[in-house]
Amino acid sequence: MRYMTHHADLQCFCFLQYTPDHVAGPGADTDPSQITFPGCACLKTPCLPGTCSCLRRENNYDDHSCLRDIGSEAKCTEPVFECNVLCQCSERCRNRVVQWGLQFHLQVFKTDHKGWGLRTLDFIPKGRFVCEYAGEVLGISEVQRRIQLQTIHDSNYIIAIREHVCNGQVMETFVDPASIGNIGRFLNHSCEPNLLMIPVRIDSMVPKLALFAARDILPEEELSYDYSGRFLNLMNSEDKERLDNGKLRKPCYCGARSCAAFLPYDSSLYCPSEKPNTSVEGRA
C-alpha cells in the first residue's frame, strides 16, 4: 500500500473504513468480490488478441504497462478486461495491471480551497495506472436515499458510471466511498484533469474504476479527474442537460484556464418526485 499522509492529520481519517476493493452495499445486484469470469487458456502462449478470451479487441497495455490510445478525444473509451485468477497465463502477463494495485507513492494533503486532496510523490508517465476509486457498490434506490439526506454543506462522493453497450442498453454502476473506500475518495475535480477514469473488469461484470495518467505527471503535482467523466467520452444533448440544468451549483476551484466555474451536477441521481433545493454534486 503506497500512500502517505501527515502524521498530525491521521485523526482526521478515523471516519474512513479503508478498503482497496469494492464492497457490496445496499441494493447491489452483484457481490464485487465474487469471481464469475472464466479464465483464459493461454498456458503455453502469451495472451494476444484473437487467441486470448480476455482480450476482446486489441492489447489493453503496452510493454511498459501503459494504457494504449490515451489522448484521443474523437472516440469513446474501449472496454478493458484483464486476465484474472482463473486464467492459465503467467502472473507476468502484460494484461495484468490494475489488479496489482498502487505502484507509485501518493500523499493525502490539505489544499488551500478544496479540502483534502491527493498528490503524487513520484513521476508518473502518461498511460500508467495510478489508483482505483473504490467503495460501496450501491443500487439506484440507495443512491437516491443517501443523496436526499445530504445538505449543501455535505460532500458528495457518489459516482455514477454509465456504459453504453452495442444493443443500445446502458449499464450503470454506482460507487460511494464516503465511509468505506480507498484513497481515490480524496481526488478533487479539475476541468483540465491529469487522470482519466476507465472501467476495468477482472473477475466479474462489476468494474474497477481505474484512474490512469492522462499525461506525464510531475512529483508533488495534485492528482485530479473530471467528475463528469467527460475526458474521452463525447457528450450528447441529454448528458449536457443532465449535468447542467440551472440548479444552484457548487463553485469549482480547480484553477484551470478552461474552468467551467462550477462542479458537475447529475440530476438523474435524485428521485423524480423530489428535486433538490441545492446541488450536492461535488466536494468543496
C-alpha positions in Angstrom: 0.0 0.0 0.0 1.9 3.0 -1.2 0.2 6.1 0.1 1.2 8.6 2.8 -0.3 11.4 4.9 0.9 13.8 7.6 1.0 12.1 11.0 -0.6 15.1 12.7 -3.6 14.6 10.4 -4.2 10.9 10.9 -7.0 11.6 13.3 -9.0 13.2 10.5 -9.3 9.8 8.7 -10.7 7.8 11.6 -14.1 8.0 10.0 -13.0 6.1 6.9 -13.0 2.3 6.8 -10.3 1.6 4.3 -10.8 -1.0 1.6 -8.6 -1.4 -1.5 -11.5 -3.0 -3.4 -15.2 -2.5 -3.9 -17.6 -4.0 -1.3 -21.3 -4.8 -1.8 -23.5 -2.1 -0.4 -27.3 -1.9 -0.1 -29.1 -2.6 -3.3 -26.1 -4.0 -5.1 -27.1 -6.7 -7.7 -23.7 -8.4 -7.6 -21.1 -9.0 -5.0 -18.0 -7.4 -6.5 -15.8 -9.9 -4.6 -17.2 -12.9 -6.4 -15.3 -14.4 -9.3 -17.7 -15.0 -12.2 -15.5 -14.7 -15.3 -13.8 -17.8 -16.6 -10.1 -17.7 -17.1 -8.2 -17.8 -20.4 -6.4 -20.9 -21.6 -3.2 -19.2 -22.6 -0.9 -21.7 -20.8 2.0 -22.1 -23.3 1.4 -19.0 -25.4 1.3 -15.2 -24.5 -2.1 -13.5 -24.2 -2.7 -12.0 -27.6 -5.8 -10.5 -29.3 -7.7 -13.2 -31.3 -6.4 -16.1 -29.2 -6.9 -14.9 -25.6 -10.5 -14.7 -24.4 -9.7 -11.8 -22.1 -8.6 -9.6 -25.0 -11.7 -8.7 -26.9 -10.3 -6.3 -29.5 -6.6 -5.4 -29.0 -4.0 -5.3 -26.3 -5.0 -3.1 -23.4 -1.5 -2.2 -22.4 1.9 -1.7 -24.0 5.2 -3.3 -22.9 5.6 -0.6 -20.2 2.2 -1.3 -18.6 0.7 1.9 -20.1 -2.9 2.1 -21.3 -3.0 2.3 -25.0 -4.7 5.0 -27.1 -4.8 7.7 -24.4 -5.4 11.2 -25.6 -7.9 10.7 -28.5 -11.0 12.8 -27.9 -12.6 11.6 -31.1 -13.9 8.3 -29.8 -15.3 6.7 -26.7 -13.1 4.6 -24.5 -12.9 0.9 -25.3 -13.8 -1.7 -22.6 -10.9 -3.2 -20.7 -10.9 -6.8 -19.5 -7.8 -8.0 -17.6 -6.8 -11.6 -17.1 -7.8 -13.0 -13.7 -7.0 -15.5 -11.0 -8.6 -18.3 -13.1 -6.5 -17.6 -16.1 -3.8 -20.1 -17.0 -1.3 -17.4 -18.2 1.6 -16.2 -16.1 1.4 -13.6 -13.4 3.8 -11.7 -15.6 1.2 -11.5 -18.3 1.1 -8.0 -19.9 -2.7 -8.0 -19.4 -2.4 -7.7 -15.6 -2.0 -4.1 -14.4 -4.8 -2.7 -12.3 -5.0 -5.9 -10.2 -1.5 -5.3 -8.8 -2.7 -2.1 -7.1 -0.7 1.0 -6.3 2.8 1.3 -7.8 3.5 5.0 -7.0 3.9 6.9 -3.7 0.8 9.0 -3.2 0.1 11.5 -0.4 -3.1 12.9 1.1 -2.7 16.6 1.8 -4.8 19.6 2.8 -5.4 22.0 -0.1 -6.0 25.8 0.2 -9.6 25.9 -1.1 -10.7 22.3 -1.9 -10.4 20.5 1.4 -8.3 17.3 1.2 -6.5 16.3 -2.0 -4.2 13.7 -3.3 -0.8 14.2 -5.0 2.0 12.1 -6.3 5.5 12.0 -4.8 6.8 10.2 -7.9 7.0 10.9 -11.6 4.1 9.1 -13.3 4.4 8.5 -17.1 1.4 9.0 -19.3 -0.8 5.9 -19.5 0.3 4.4 -16.2 -2.3 3.1 -13.7 -2.4 5.4 -10.6 -5.2 4.2 -8.3 -8.8 3.0 -8.1 -11.9 4.8 -7.0 -13.2 2.0 -4.6 -16.1 2.0 -2.2 -19.6 0.6 -1.7 -21.4 -0.6 -4.8 -25.0 0.6 -4.5 -28.4 0.2 -6.1 -30.0 3.3 -7.5 -32.7 3.5 -4.7 -30.0 3.6 -2.1 -28.1 6.2 -4.1 -31.1 8.4 -4.2 -31.8 7.9 -0.5 -28.3 8.9 0.5 -28.3 12.0 -1.7 -31.6 13.1 -0.4 -30.1 13.1 3.1 -27.3 15.4 2.1 -27.2 19.2 2.6 -25.4 21.9 0.8 -22.6 21.6 3.4 -22.1 17.9 2.8 -19.5 16.4 0.4 -20.9 14.0 -2.2 -18.6 11.1 -3.1 -21.1 9.0 -5.1 -20.1 8.5 -8.7 -22.3 7.1 -11.4 -20.7 5.2 -14.3 -22.8 4.7 -17.4 -21.5 2.4 -20.1 -23.3 2.2 -23.5 -23.3 -1.3 -24.9 -23.8 -2.4 -28.5 -27.5 -3.1 -28.3 -28.4 0.4 -27.1 -28.6 -0.6 -23.4 -26.8 1.3 -20.7 -25.0 -0.4 -17.8 -24.9 1.6 -14.6 -22.5 1.3 -11.7 -22.9 3.4 -8.6 -20.0 3.7 -6.1 -19.9 5.5 -2.8 -16.5 5.7 -0.8 -17.7 8.2 1.7 -17.4 5.9 4.8 -15.9 2.7 3.2 -13.4 3.4 0.5 -9.8 4.0 -0.5 -7.5 6.9 -1.3 -9.4 7.6 -4.6 -12.0 9.4 -2.5 -9.5 12.3 -1.8 -9.2 13.1 -5.6 -10.5 16.5 -6.5 -12.2 17.6 -9.7 -10.5 19.5 -12.4 -11.8 20.9 -15.7 -8.3 20.0 -17.1 -7.6 16.8 -15.2 -4.3 14.8 -15.3 -6.2 11.5 -14.7 -9.0 9.7 -16.6 -11.3 7.0 -15.2 -11.7 3.8 -17.1 -13.9 0.9 -16.0 -11.7 -2.2 -15.9 -13.2 -5.7 -15.4 -11.1 -8.5 -13.9 -13.2 -11.1 -12.0 -16.8 -10.1 -12.8 -19.0 -7.5 -14.6 -18.6 -5.2 -11.6 -15.9 -2.8 -13.0 -13.0 -1.4 -11.1 -13.0 2.3 -11.5 -9.3 2.7 -12.6 -7.6 6.0 -12.9 -4.8 6.4 -15.4 -2.4 9.2 -16.1 -3.7 11.3 -19.0 -0.3 12.9 -19.4 3.1 12.8 -17.7 2.6 13.9 -14.1 5.4 15.5 -12.1 6.3 14.8 -8.4 4.3 17.0 -5.9 1.6 17.6 -8.5 -2.0 17.2 -7.3 -4.0 14.4 -9.0 -7.4 15.1 -10.4 -10.1 13.9 -12.7 -13.3 15.3 -14.3 -16.2 14.3 -12.0 -18.5 14.3 -15.1 -16.4 11.6 -16.7 -16.2 13.6 -20.0 -12.4 13.3 -20.5 -12.5 10.9 -23.5 -16.3 10.4 -24.0 -18.4 12.6 -26.2 -21.3 14.3 -24.5 -24.7 14.4 -26.2 -27.5 16.9 -25.5 -29.2 14.7 -22.9 -25.9 14.4 -21.0 -25.5 18.1 -21.1 -29.0 18.8 -19.8 -28.5 16.3 -17.0 -25.1 17.7 -16.0 -26.1 21.4 -16.2 -29.7 22.1 -15.7 -29.6 25.5 -14.0 -29.6 24.4 -10.3 -27.6 26.2 -7.7 -24.1 24.9 -8.2 -21.1 24.5 -6.1 -18.1 26.6 -7.3 -15.1 24.9 -8.9 -11.7 25.9 -7.6 -9.6 23.8 -10.0 -7.8 27.0 -11.4 -7.7 25.6 -14.9 -7.8 28.2 -17.8 -10.9 26.4 -19.2 -12.6 26.1 -15.8 -16.4 25.9 -16.0 -16.7 27.8 -12.7 -19.0 25.2 -11.2 -18.6 21.5 -10.3 -20.5 18.9 -12.5 -24.0 18.1 -11.4 -26.1 14.9 -12.2 -29.8 15.4 -11.6 -30.6 11.8 -12.6 -29.4 10.7 -9.1 -32.3 12.4 -7.5 -35.8 10.9 -7.1 -38.0 12.1 -9.9 -40.7 13.2 -7.4 -38.2 15.0 -5.2 -35.9 17.6 -6.7 -33.2 19.1 -4.5 -33.2 22.8 -3.4 -29.5 22.9 -3.8 -26.8 21.0 -5.6 -24.6 18.5 -3.8 -22.6 17.3 -6.8 -19.1 17.7 -5.6 -16.7 18.3 -2.7 -15.9 21.8 -1.6 
